[in-house]
Amino acid sequence: MELQRFADQLEKWVPNLRRYARALTRDAVQADDLVQDCLERALSRQHLWRADGNTRAWLFTIMHNIHANDTRRAGSRPVSVPIDDRDGHHSHPPGQTSRIAGMELAAAVARLPVEQRQAILLVALEGMSYAEVAETLGVAQGTVMSRLSRGRERLRRAMEGEGPALRVVK
């Protein structure tokens, strides 16, 4: 019975994991690989799962850690691009204003520093509470609030055409 409950919990959160992975990687294939790696790790670590715990936060933490490790590893490798890859631009720009605004917002989100992008996506896209985001990312709740504030300000400025927003402080 416990195994079935575990499987049900994993299945329940797959669409959310896919959506977050897609937003993080901005690539459908990489996103699918990230979700698969996350589920594989969750299955191999099933003994760590607590039926009374927050399964969603547990899965998102696993995904966050895998993505962070992959990103660190990718920094030391050359970038590979498929030979048939093009600029990714359509030959005819979309005519709908809302579609353009959506694409501009997606581009602005993609330009955010990774820490701010993660916080905004988990709160705005996944509907997580600040506490859940803090648990998922392994940071203090105040840090989440700070990252959200800075990220939202950068997005606001980008969408209003004010050019580069806040400096990135390391």
C-alpha positions as CSV (number, residue, x, y, z in Angstrom):
1,M,0.0,0.0,0.0
2,E,2.8,2.4,0.9
3,L,4.4,1.8,-2.5
4,Q,1.2,2.6,-4.3
5,R,0.8,5.8,-2.3
6,F,4.4,6.8,-3.2
7,A,3.7,6.1,-6.9
8,D,0.5,8.1,-6.8
9,Q,2.3,11.1,-5.2
10,L,5.0,11.0,-7.9
11,E,2.4,10.8,-10.7
12,K,0.5,13.7,-9.2
13,W,3.4,16.1,-9.4
14,V,4.8,15.2,-12.9
15,P,3.0,18.0,-14.8
16,N,4.3,20.6,-12.3
17,L,7.8,19.2,-12.5
18,R,7.7,19.3,-16.3
19,R,6.4,22.9,-16.3
20,Y,9.1,24.0,-13.9
21,A,11.8,22.1,-15.8
22,R,10.8,23.6,-19.1
23,A,10.9,27.1,-17.6
24,L,14.3,26.4,-16.0
25,T,16.0,24.9,-19.1
26,R,14.1,26.7,-21.9
27,D,14.5,23.5,-23.9
28,A,11.8,20.7,-24.1
29,V,14.3,17.9,-24.5
30,Q,16.5,19.0,-21.6
31,A,13.4,19.6,-19.5
32,D,12.2,16.0,-20.2
33,D,15.6,14.7,-19.2
34,L,15.6,16.7,-16.0
35,V,12.2,15.4,-15.0
36,Q,13.3,11.9,-15.8
37,D,16.4,12.3,-13.7
38,C,14.4,13.7,-10.9
39,L,11.9,10.9,-10.9
40,E,14.6,8.3,-11.2
41,R,16.4,9.8,-8.2
42,A,13.1,9.9,-6.2
43,L,12.5,6.3,-7.0
44,S,16.0,5.3,-6.0
45,R,15.7,7.3,-2.8
46,Q,12.2,6.1,-2.0
47,H,13.3,5.0,1.5
48,L,13.9,8.7,2.3
49,W,10.3,9.7,1.4
50,R,8.0,10.5,4.3
51,A,4.3,9.8,3.7
52,D,3.4,12.7,6.0
53,G,5.9,15.1,4.4
54,N,5.6,17.6,1.6
55,T,6.1,15.4,-1.5
56,R,6.0,18.4,-3.8
57,A,8.8,20.3,-2.0
58,W,10.8,17.0,-1.8
59,L,10.5,16.5,-5.6
60,F,11.3,20.1,-6.4
61,T,14.3,20.0,-4.1
62,I,15.6,16.9,-6.0
63,M,15.0,18.7,-9.3
64,H,16.7,21.9,-8.1
65,N,19.7,20.0,-6.9
66,I,20.0,18.0,-10.2
67,H,19.7,21.2,-12.2
68,A,22.3,23.0,-10.1
69,N,24.7,20.2,-10.5
70,D,24.1,20.0,-14.2
71,T,24.6,23.7,-14.6
72,R,27.9,23.6,-12.6
73,R,29.1,20.7,-14.8
74,A,28.1,22.4,-18.0
75,G,30.2,25.5,-17.2
76,S,33.3,23.4,-17.7
77,R,32.2,22.0,-21.0
78,P,32.0,23.6,-24.5
79,V,28.5,24.5,-25.7
80,S,27.1,22.0,-28.2
81,V,24.5,23.0,-30.7
82,P,22.7,20.6,-33.0
83,I,23.8,21.1,-36.6
84,D,20.2,21.7,-37.8
85,D,19.5,24.3,-35.1
86,R,18.5,27.7,-36.4
87,D,18.1,31.0,-34.7
88,G,14.8,29.8,-33.3
89,H,13.0,32.8,-34.8
90,H,9.9,32.5,-36.9
91,S,10.0,33.9,-40.4
92,H,6.8,35.8,-39.6
93,P,6.5,37.5,-36.3
94,P,3.3,36.8,-34.5
95,G,0.6,39.4,-35.0
96,Q,-1.1,39.1,-31.6
97,T,-0.1,41.7,-29.1
98,S,-0.6,39.4,-26.1
99,R,1.6,36.7,-27.7
100,I,4.4,39.2,-28.2
101,A,4.0,40.5,-24.7
102,G,4.2,36.9,-23.5
103,M,7.3,36.2,-25.5
104,E,8.9,39.4,-24.2
105,L,8.1,38.4,-20.6
106,A,9.5,34.9,-21.2
107,A,12.7,36.5,-22.6
108,A,12.9,38.9,-19.6
109,V,12.5,36.0,-17.2
110,A,15.2,34.1,-19.1
111,R,17.6,37.0,-18.6
112,L,17.1,37.1,-14.8
113,P,19.9,35.7,-12.7
114,V,19.2,32.1,-12.0
115,E,18.5,32.6,-8.3
116,Q,15.8,35.2,-9.0
117,R,14.4,33.2,-11.9
118,Q,14.0,30.1,-9.7
119,A,12.2,32.0,-7.0
120,I,9.8,33.8,-9.4
121,L,9.0,30.6,-11.3
122,L,8.4,28.6,-8.1
123,V,6.1,31.3,-6.6
124,A,4.4,32.6,-9.8
125,L,4.2,29.5,-12.0
126,E,4.0,26.7,-9.4
127,G,2.1,28.6,-6.7
128,M,4.5,27.6,-3.9
129,S,4.5,29.5,-0.7
130,Y,7.6,31.4,0.4
131,A,8.3,28.7,3.0
132,E,8.0,26.0,0.4
133,V,10.3,27.8,-2.0
134,A,12.8,28.4,0.8
135,E,12.7,24.6,1.7
136,T,13.0,23.7,-2.0
137,L,16.0,25.9,-2.7
138,G,17.6,25.4,0.7
139,V,17.7,29.1,1.6
140,A,16.1,31.3,4.3
141,Q,12.6,32.6,3.7
142,G,14.0,36.1,3.8
143,T,16.4,35.3,1.0
144,V,13.4,34.1,-1.1
145,M,11.6,37.3,-0.5
146,S,14.7,39.3,-1.4
147,R,15.2,37.4,-4.6
148,L,11.5,37.8,-5.5
149,S,11.6,41.5,-4.9
150,R,14.8,42.0,-7.0
151,G,13.5,39.7,-9.7
152,R,10.1,41.4,-9.9
153,E,11.8,44.8,-10.1
154,R,14.1,43.7,-12.9
155,L,11.1,42.3,-14.8
156,R,9.1,45.5,-14.3
157,R,11.9,47.6,-15.7
158,A,12.5,45.2,-18.6
159,M,8.8,45.2,-19.5
160,E,8.6,49.0,-19.3
161,G,11.6,49.3,-21.6
162,E,13.9,50.9,-19.0
163,G,16.9,48.9,-20.2
164,P,19.1,46.9,-17.9
165,A,17.7,46.8,-14.4
166,L,19.5,46.3,-11.1
167,R,23.1,45.4,-11.1
168,V,24.0,41.7,-10.5
169,V,25.8,41.6,-7.1
170,K,27.8,38.5,-6.5
